[in-house]
Amino acid sequence: MSLKSSILYLENVNVSFDGFRALRDLSLTVKPGEMRAIIGPNGAGKTTMMDVITGKTKPDNGRVLFDETVN
């Protein structure tokens, strides 16, 4: 993944809630002009991922950048 050309960059993001791993080693890159769809069943971590991107939830580890560092 290329950080330099990305508008959204997630690298090895992990989030746990009371021992439940909601996100495990999530990596995602979105470049200008790209569209991505996030789909999955209930409990797959979609909302947790969005909460990490917006800064609402702090990841246990990993890196999140959305035009600037979020965490």
C-alpha positions, 0 to 999 in steps of 0.5 A: 500500500502506498501512503503517499498517494492515498487519501485514506490509509489504514495499516494493521489496525486492531480493535478489541472490546472486552476480549472480543476482536472486532478488527484484526490486522485491517489494512485499506488504502483509498486513492483519489478518485477511487470508490470502495464499498464495505459489505459484510454480515452483522458483527463483521466490524463495518461500524467499528472500522468507520468509528476508527476512521472518524476517530470515535474509537481508538485502535489498539494498534496500527495506523490510520490516516485520513488526510492527516493522522487520526490516531 
